Amino acid sequence: PLQSMQLFALSTGSLVQGALSMFVFSLGTLPLMFGFGFLGTMLSKKSTATMMKISAALVVLLGLGMINTGISMSGFLAFGTEVYGNQSSLIDDVQIVEIEVGSRSYSSITVKENIPVKFNLLVKEGVLNGCNNEVVIPEYGIRIKLQEGDNWVEFTPTEAGIFPYSCWMNMIRSSITVTK
């Protein structure tokens, strides 16, 4: 939750709004932290040992989630990346692919190797938010700031495989499947 709030604060683009959102978050967590501290003093030694084991397991699970995100941000396909999606159509020796950008999702696409691609990320009114407003396609060195309407990206896939793409925060992920 803290990292999500930090990303939210950064995405506001404003020092004042970011600081205010972090302050409100800290006020909201204060009662919970005091409550856990108070309960910790009330637990027996046996209960404390059990809570420590549960806490350790939770830290390991959160760590695995962060490793998955790191792998995905490095340009590798990671757990939770969608691999099914839209097919392309061929017009004048160019593959044309369109997806509709969701507020929390991008569709995956399938294209053919060694044929130029024109990829449209269609954004309807009111869909853009702090996360989905920029798309990164590491394999092709593409980073595009989205706006409402059509957002065309052009590239030529030179090898077959599954290549991830995501929002700039790597929270919304999808993939480009390149076939022979």
C-alpha positions in Angstrom: 0.0 0.0 0.0 2.8 2.4 0.8 4.5 2.0 -2.6 1.1 2.4 -4.3 0.5 5.6 -2.5 4.0 6.8 -3.4 3.4 6.1 -7.0 0.0 7.9 -6.8 1.7 10.9 -5.2 4.3 11.0 -8.0 1.6 10.6 -10.6 -0.2 13.8 -9.4 2.7 15.8 -10.9 2.3 18.4 -8.2 4.5 18.8 -5.1 1.6 20.1 -3.1 -0.9 17.4 -4.2 1.7 14.7 -3.8 2.6 15.8 -0.3 -1.0 16.2 0.7 -1.9 12.7 -0.5 1.0 11.2 1.5 0.0 13.2 4.6 -3.6 12.0 4.3 -2.4 8.4 3.8 -0.2 8.7 7.0 -3.1 10.0 9.0 -5.2 7.1 7.8 -2.6 4.5 8.8 -1.9 6.0 12.2 -4.8 4.3 14.0 -4.0 1.0 12.5 -0.3 1.2 13.5 -1.2 2.2 17.1 -3.8 -0.6 17.1 -1.2 -3.2 16.0 1.3 -1.9 18.5 -1.3 -2.2 21.3 -2.3 -5.7 20.3 1.3 -6.7 20.1 1.8 -5.9 23.8 -1.3 -8.0 24.7 -0.2 -11.2 22.9 1.3 -14.1 24.7 4.8 -15.3 23.7 3.3 -18.2 21.8 1.0 -15.9 19.8 3.9 -13.5 19.1 5.9 -16.4 17.6 3.0 -17.4 15.4 2.5 -13.8 14.2 6.2 -13.5 13.4 5.9 -16.6 11.2 2.9 -15.3 9.4 4.6 -11.9 9.0 7.7 -13.6 7.5 5.6 -15.5 5.0 3.8 -12.3 4.0 7.1 -10.5 3.4 8.3 -13.5 1.2 5.1 -13.3 -0.9 5.4 -9.5 -1.3 9.0 -10.0 -2.3 8.0 -12.5 -5.0 5.5 -10.0 -6.3 8.2 -7.3 -6.5 10.6 -9.7 -8.3 7.9 -10.4 -10.8 7.4 -6.7 -11.4 11.2 -6.3 -11.8 11.4 -9.1 -14.3 8.5 -7.6 -16.3 10.1 -4.1 -16.2 13.3 -5.6 -17.6 11.5 -6.6 -20.7 10.8 -10.2 -20.0 7.3 -11.7 -20.0 6.3 -12.2 -16.3 3.5 -13.9 -14.5 0.2 -12.1 -14.9 0.9 -10.8 -18.5 -1.9 -11.4 -20.8 -1.0 -13.3 -24.0 -4.3 -13.5 -25.9 -5.6 -10.6 -27.9 -6.2 -8.9 -31.2 -5.1 -10.1 -34.6 -3.7 -7.7 -37.3 -5.1 -7.0 -40.7 -2.7 -6.5 -43.7 -3.2 -3.3 -45.8 -0.6 -2.2 -48.4 2.0 -4.6 -46.9 1.5 -3.0 -43.4 -0.1 -4.8 -40.5 -2.8 -2.6 -38.9 -3.7 -3.4 -35.3 -6.1 -1.4 -33.1 -6.9 -1.8 -29.4 -9.1 0.2 -27.1 -7.2 1.3 -24.0 -9.0 0.6 -20.8 -8.6 2.5 -17.6 -6.8 -0.6 -16.1 -6.0 -2.7 -19.1 -4.4 -2.9 -22.5 -5.2 -5.8 -24.9 -2.5 -8.0 -26.3 -1.9 -8.1 -30.0 -0.6 -10.7 -32.5 1.5 -9.6 -35.5 3.8 -11.3 -38.1 7.5 -11.1 -38.2 9.4 -8.8 -40.7 6.2 -6.9 -41.7 5.9 -3.3 -40.6 3.2 -2.7 -38.0 0.9 0.4 -37.4 -0.5 -0.1 -33.9 -3.3 2.2 -32.8 -4.0 2.6 -29.1 -7.5 4.1 -29.1 -8.4 6.1 -26.0 -12.0 7.1 -25.4 -13.0 10.2 -23.5 -12.5 10.0 -19.7 -10.4 6.8 -19.8 -6.9 8.3 -19.3 -5.6 8.3 -15.7 -2.2 8.6 -14.0 -1.1 5.1 -14.8 -2.4 4.3 -18.3 -1.5 7.6 -19.9 1.9 6.4 -21.1 2.8 3.1 -22.9 6.3 1.6 -22.9 7.3 -1.1 -25.4 10.9 -2.0 -24.4 11.6 -4.4 -27.2 11.2 -1.6 -29.8 12.4 1.3 -27.8 8.9 2.9 -27.8 7.5 5.2 -25.2 4.4 7.1 -26.1 2.4 9.6 -24.0 -1.3 8.8 -24.8 -4.0 11.3 -25.5 -7.7 10.9 -26.2 -8.4 9.6 -29.6 -6.0 7.7 -31.9 -2.4 7.1 -30.8 -0.4 5.5 -33.6 2.9 3.6 -33.0 4.9 2.1 -35.8 7.6 -0.6 -35.6 8.8 -3.6 -37.5 9.2 -6.8 -35.5 12.3 -8.7 -36.6 12.0 -11.8 -34.5 9.3 -14.1 -33.3 8.4 -14.3 -29.7 6.2 -12.7 -27.0 7.3 -9.2 -26.0 5.7 -7.4 -23.1 4.5 -3.8 -23.0 3.1 -1.9 -20.1 2.1 1.5 -18.7 5.0 3.7 -17.5 4.6 2.4 -13.9 4.5 -1.3 -15.1 1.2 -1.8 -13.3 -0.9 -2.4 -16.5 0.8 -5.1 -18.6 0.1 -6.8 -21.8 2.1 -8.4 -24.7 2.8 -8.4 -28.4 3.0 -11.9 -29.9 5.1 -12.0 -33.0 4.7 -15.1 -35.2 6.7 -16.3 -38.2 
